[in-house]
Amino acid sequence: MTSETDRTLDHQIQFARHNFDNHQALIRSSDTKAGVLITIMVFLAASALQVSKDAIGKMRWAPCEFAIVSAVFLLAAIGLLTANVWSFLTVQRVLKPRGARHYRAPQKNRDLMWQDHLLLHHTNVEYLAAVQGASVELILQNLTDQVFELAHISKEKMDALRGSRWAVYLACWSWAANIAAALFLLRSK
């Protein structure tokens, strides 16, 4: 019976470890996507700025077609600025540091996974002794607690990224309108 129980616990630990690795991969993916988001936004803003700085002096409010193009130019610039600020706030929500929230009162020799729990042990030798003294059930509990924490972190990051989709749409449309209006203004005499 003990052998069967050990195999069952081993399978449970393997499953939890697999789940742990998957959540870490999802978190890294979200962080990478946040970095890509910022790169795209900076590119759009910088390229629009290059054209806009020359076009702003060419804005006119008469005749009507120039007034419309000037208004589109200004609205697109405001849209692009708004999308960039929105994206920076999103990236901050994705990348902000997070700590353990599941643990009410971490205990030395019981909680072994989160960084603050490791630091309850004053030396690496003390921590090694705690891990060596931990039962398989306690190790499984620590691993599943960590997976639970990572699931919350992953969800928060993905929710933030999901909300940035509209900022990307706004940025792309604003960038295109800004460039088109700026080119029209620059080509006019």
Secondary structure, DSSP 8 states (H G I E B T S, - for coil): -HHHHHHHHHHHHHHHHHHHHHHHHHHHHHHHHHHHHHHHHHHHHHHHHHHHHHHGGG----SHHHHHHHHHHHHHHHHHHHHHHHHHHHHHHHHS-----S-SS--TTT--SSHHHHTTSSSHHHHHHHHHH--HHHHHHHHHHHHHHHHHHHHHHHHHHHHTHHHHHHHHHHHHHHHHHHHHHHH--
